[in-house]
Amino acid sequence: MGRTLALLFLLLLVIALGCGGKGEVILATTTSTQDSGLLDVLAPLFEKRTGYRLKVIAVGSGQALAMGRRGDADVILAHSPEDEERFVAEGHGVDRRLVMHNDFVIVGPPGDPAGIAGLGPVEALRRIAQRGSLFVSRGDDSGTHRLEMRLWREAGVEPSGQGWYQQSGQGMGATLTIADQKGGYTLADRATYLALRRNIGLAVLVEGDPRLYNVYHVMRVNPSLHPKVNEAGARAFVEFMVAPETQAVIATFGVERYGQPLFYPDAGRDERELTGSR
């Protein structure tokens, strides 16, 4: 009996070590970090360096923050700054850190039937509406969708219910694919667009405006409000994302394949200076 118990204990120990002896960390994040392929690189590095297993749930930023409010995630990586600030102010999030940035672009058919190439994002959306050209929205309460709706408001346009306006209700990769198949326009983060560029025919038509700046933060779900979260694992992930070694990986991700990085590392930088420089 003693030998059997010893073998059983050894078997359980091997299983625990093989699965990551420190347990599981649930990351709620945006589809752009998944669709771009960045997490395919970072997740194994995190698990190797820390011993935790990382469970990634890729949804829109709004849904990721909603998971945090329910205590259904341990840590969040999002790109919807105003919503993130509200999340922290409400007490649901702590230790919010700047991680990286890229930018948004408006893409569409190379022939550009609405004639938006080179315009600012607000004027471009206004012209799409005036011409009745198809626009495909994520419609998923993501950071991308929130920015899109803000730009429509600035353009003085209410797109909902218009025949030229369609909502995919899906992530960035799927929305780009739908826009490509239907010959429509959409707002996309540059990283996901570059990752899919070989498979779609959409062209970048609007870019470079400060309003298209796209910044990512990582934050822990507050263990005082949600005691079931993996506090130690969440803390390990936050520190991993801002560590110099990880930031170096982010800086080079995409360069070899796309000729440019898909994200720019920002840990430790003054975000006010960063946004003011664009």
Phi, psi and omega per residue, in radians:
M1 nan -0.745 -3.134
G2 -1.068 -0.729 -3.138
R3 -1.157 -0.661 3.128
T4 -1.117 -0.767 3.126
L5 -1.119 -0.672 3.136
A6 -1.132 -0.746 3.120
L7 -1.138 -0.672 3.119
L8 -1.131 -0.733 3.110
F9 -1.087 -0.747 3.141
L10 -1.102 -0.712 3.132
L11 -1.107 -0.773 3.127
L12 -1.125 -0.622 3.124
L13 -1.153 -0.760 3.120
V14 -1.085 -0.747 3.123
I15 -1.090 -0.755 -3.130
A16 -1.114 -0.750 3.135
L17 -1.171 -0.679 -3.131
G18 -1.171 -0.500 -3.114
C19 -1.641 0.000 -3.095
G20 1.706 1.712 -2.963
G21 -1.120 -0.315 -3.073
K22 -1.578 -0.040 3.106
G23 1.716 -2.969 -2.986
E24 -1.876 2.441 3.038
V25 -1.997 2.172 -3.135
I26 -1.659 2.036 3.119
L27 -1.827 2.089 2.998
A28 -1.707 2.129 -3.041
T29 -2.509 3.086 -3.092
T30 -1.458 2.757 3.136
T31 -1.184 -0.390 -3.113
S32 -1.164 -0.637 3.114
T33 -1.212 -0.472 3.100
Q34 -1.450 -0.886 -3.062
D35 -1.136 -0.524 3.138
S36 -1.278 -0.320 -3.104
G37 1.609 -0.037 -3.089
L38 -1.070 -0.750 -3.103
L39 -1.220 -0.406 3.062
D40 -1.111 -0.457 3.110
V41 -1.573 -0.773 -3.026
L42 -1.326 -0.633 -3.066
A43 -1.036 -0.841 3.122
P44 -1.107 -0.600 3.111
L45 -1.128 -0.756 3.117
F46 -1.069 -0.805 -3.107
E47 -1.126 -0.691 -3.131
K48 -1.182 -0.693 -3.064
R49 -1.390 -0.466 -3.022
T50 -1.985 -0.404 -3.094
G51 1.528 -0.048 3.072
Y52 -1.516 2.678 2.939
R53 -1.595 2.399 -3.133
L54 -1.879 2.073 3.041
K55 -1.771 1.982 -3.070
V56 -1.696 2.213 3.027
I57 -2.058 1.860 -3.067
A58 -1.680 1.979 3.137
V59 -2.452 -3.060 3.022
G60 -1.202 2.776 -3.140
S61 -0.997 -0.693 3.121
G62 -1.058 -0.743 3.123
Q63 -1.223 -0.626 3.109
A64 -1.100 -0.758 3.122
L65 -1.195 -0.598 3.083
A66 -1.115 -0.666 3.067
M67 -1.068 -0.711 3.109
G68 -1.109 -0.690 3.127
R69 -1.099 -0.535 3.124
R70 -1.525 -0.139 -3.071
G71 1.342 0.389 -3.110
D72 -1.602 0.046 3.084
A73 -2.407 2.739 3.114
D74 -1.651 -0.593 -3.042
V75 -2.606 2.647 -3.044
I76 -2.266 2.378 3.012
L77 -2.126 1.934 -2.985
A78 -2.390 2.990 3.114
H79 -2.430 0.936 3.085
S80 -2.393 1.341 -2.940
P81 -0.912 -0.794 -3.102
E82 -1.107 -0.720 3.122
D83 -1.208 -0.625 3.102
E84 -1.134 -0.747 3.134
E85 -1.088 -0.686 3.093
R86 -1.144 -0.711 3.126
F87 -1.025 -0.758 3.123
V88 -1.236 -0.754 -3.133
A89 -1.059 -0.579 3.117
E90 -1.302 -0.169 3.111
G91 1.662 0.017 -3.098
H92 -1.413 -0.426 -3.089
G93 -2.168 2.609 3.095
V94 -2.434 2.819 3.011
D95 1.045 0.819 -3.137
R96 -1.323 2.198 -3.073
R97 -2.223 2.489 3.026
L98 -1.252 2.316 -3.096
V99 -2.015 -0.910 -2.992
M100 -2.930 3.011 3.038
H101 -2.572 2.818 2.817
N102 -2.564 -2.548 3.121
D103 -2.546 2.891 3.054
F104 -1.630 2.709 3.067
V105 -2.415 2.691 2.960
I106 -1.781 2.160 -3.097
V107 -2.028 2.775 3.139
G108 -2.968 -3.039 -3.139
P109 -1.035 2.448 3.135
P110 -0.964 -0.534 3.115
G111 -1.256 -0.285 3.059
D112 0.855 1.135 -3.082
P113 -1.042 -0.474 3.133
A114 -1.484 -0.208 3.114
G115 1.181 0.846 -3.071
I116 -1.777 -0.111 -3.050
A117 -0.968 2.249 3.080
G118 1.491 -0.120 3.116
L119 -1.387 2.908 2.956
G120 -1.281 2.841 -3.052
P121 -1.110 -0.642 -3.128
V122 -1.197 -0.829 3.121
E123 -1.124 -0.618 3.125
A124 -1.099 -0.790 3.127
L125 -1.159 -0.675 3.113
R126 -1.058 -0.705 -3.128
R127 -1.238 -0.655 3.064
I128 -1.004 -0.767 3.131
A129 -1.134 -0.767 -3.125
Q130 -1.094 -0.669 -3.120
R131 -1.463 -0.193 -3.101
G132 1.174 0.527 -3.139
S133 -1.392 2.551 -3.101
L134 -1.093 2.277 3.020
F135 -2.199 2.243 3.135
V136 -1.845 2.045 -3.136
S137 -1.744 2.603 3.012
R138 -1.132 -0.717 3.092
G139 1.031 0.566 -3.004
D140 -2.146 0.286 3.121
D141 1.096 0.466 3.095
S142 -1.471 3.021 3.051
G143 -1.052 -0.668 3.102
T144 -1.102 -0.800 -3.141
H145 -1.129 -0.700 3.125
R146 -1.077 -0.762 3.108
L147 -1.106 -0.773 3.130
E148 -0.982 -0.817 -3.110
M149 -1.145 -0.603 3.079
R150 -1.118 -0.707 3.127
L151 -1.183 -0.658 3.080
W152 -1.087 -0.727 3.132
R153 -1.087 -0.731 3.107
E154 -1.123 -0.528 3.127
A155 -1.397 -0.142 -3.120
G156 1.266 0.523 -3.078
V157 -2.120 2.344 2.987
E158 -1.862 1.739 -3.026
P159 -1.357 -0.438 -3.053
S160 -1.008 2.324 3.117
G161 1.527 -0.127 3.113
Q162 -1.379 2.508 -3.095
G163 -1.135 -0.453 -3.123
W164 -1.501 -0.057 -3.046
Y165 -1.964 2.111 -3.128
Q166 -2.185 2.519 3.111
Q167 -1.944 2.251 -3.127
S168 -1.451 -0.533 -3.062
G169 1.167 0.340 -3.081
Q170 -2.236 3.138 -3.110
G171 -1.280 -3.105 -3.028
M172 -1.159 -0.755 -3.120
G173 -1.085 -0.795 -3.138
A174 -1.153 -0.665 -3.130
T175 -1.162 -0.717 3.075
L176 -1.069 -0.722 3.138
T177 -1.109 -0.743 3.126
I178 -1.128 -0.786 3.127
A179 -1.057 -0.682 3.128
D180 -1.143 -0.796 -3.106
Q181 -1.132 -0.574 -3.083
K182 -1.701 -0.030 -3.139
G183 1.214 0.658 -3.093
G184 -1.925 3.129 3.085
Y185 -1.767 2.758 2.996
T186 -2.787 2.836 3.027
L187 -1.697 2.246 -3.080
A188 -2.420 2.664 2.949
D189 -1.336 2.505 -3.027
R190 -1.086 -0.596 -3.091
A191 -1.073 -0.833 -3.128
T192 -1.180 -0.670 3.100
Y193 -1.047 -0.816 -3.127
L194 -1.122 -0.663 -3.131
A195 -1.123 -0.498 -3.093
L196 -1.837 -0.005 -2.977
R197 -0.980 -0.606 -3.122
R198 -1.214 -0.325 -3.071
N199 -1.830 -0.079 -3.119
I200 -2.275 2.802 -3.104
G201 -1.810 0.109 -3.106
L202 -1.220 2.556 3.135
A203 -1.999 2.602 3.031
V204 -1.292 2.139 -3.080
L205 -2.011 -0.494 3.131
V206 -2.311 2.215 -3.123
E207 -2.789 2.953 2.985
G208 1.485 -0.066 -3.141
D209 -1.421 2.431 3.137
P210 -0.969 -0.471 -3.139
R211 -1.236 -0.191 -3.125
L212 -1.704 0.144 3.086
Y213 -1.084 2.408 -3.031
N214 -2.285 1.828 -3.021
V215 -1.973 2.477 -3.105
Y216 -1.988 2.377 3.052
H217 -2.180 2.681 3.014
V218 -2.035 2.511 3.135
M219 -2.667 2.649 3.086
R220 -1.556 2.556 2.977
V221 -1.297 2.329 -3.018
N222 -1.121 1.981 -3.121
P223 -1.215 -0.359 3.100
S224 -1.206 -0.568 3.135
L225 -1.601 -0.506 -3.110
H226 -2.257 1.414 -3.002
P227 -1.125 -0.241 -3.108
K228 -1.479 -0.123 -3.107
V229 -1.239 2.729 3.100
N230 -1.459 1.537 -3.048
E231 -1.093 -0.807 -3.113
A232 -1.135 -0.715 3.129
G233 -1.165 -0.705 3.105
A234 -1.113 -0.732 3.122
R235 -1.090 -0.689 3.129
A236 -1.113 -0.663 -3.131
F237 -1.220 -0.733 3.099
V238 -1.023 -0.844 -3.127
E239 -1.134 -0.610 3.105
F240 -1.100 -0.769 -3.066
M241 -1.159 -0.514 -3.112
V242 -1.745 -0.014 3.142
A243 -1.166 2.526 -3.126
P244 -0.943 -0.662 -3.123
E245 -1.126 -0.726 3.131
T246 -1.221 -0.724 3.119
Q247 -1.067 -0.588 3.090
A248 -1.179 -0.646 3.090
V249 -1.134 -0.766 3.130
I250 -1.057 -0.701 -3.080
A251 -1.099 -0.509 -3.087
T252 -1.830 -0.101 -3.088
F253 -1.124 2.129 3.106
G254 1.698 -0.281 -3.055
V255 -1.087 -0.813 -3.079
E256 -1.124 -0.672 -3.063
R257 -1.527 -0.644 -3.008
Y258 -1.940 -0.107 3.141
G259 1.405 0.082 3.107
Q260 -2.796 2.678 3.097
P261 -1.221 2.601 3.102
L262 -1.504 -0.383 3.093
F263 -2.440 2.732 3.115
Y264 -2.074 2.141 -3.071
P265 -1.205 2.445 -3.054
D266 -2.325 0.055 -3.056
A267 -0.965 2.307 3.104
G268 1.522 -0.112 -3.123
R269 -1.493 2.770 3.059
D270 -1.428 1.958 -3.043
E271 -1.137 -0.516 3.126
R272 -1.146 -0.714 3.093
E273 -1.200 -0.636 -3.106
L274 -1.112 -0.847 -3.130
T275 -1.231 -0.558 3.135
G276 -1.257 -0.310 -3.104
S277 -1.480 -0.122 -3.079
R278 -1.738 nan nan
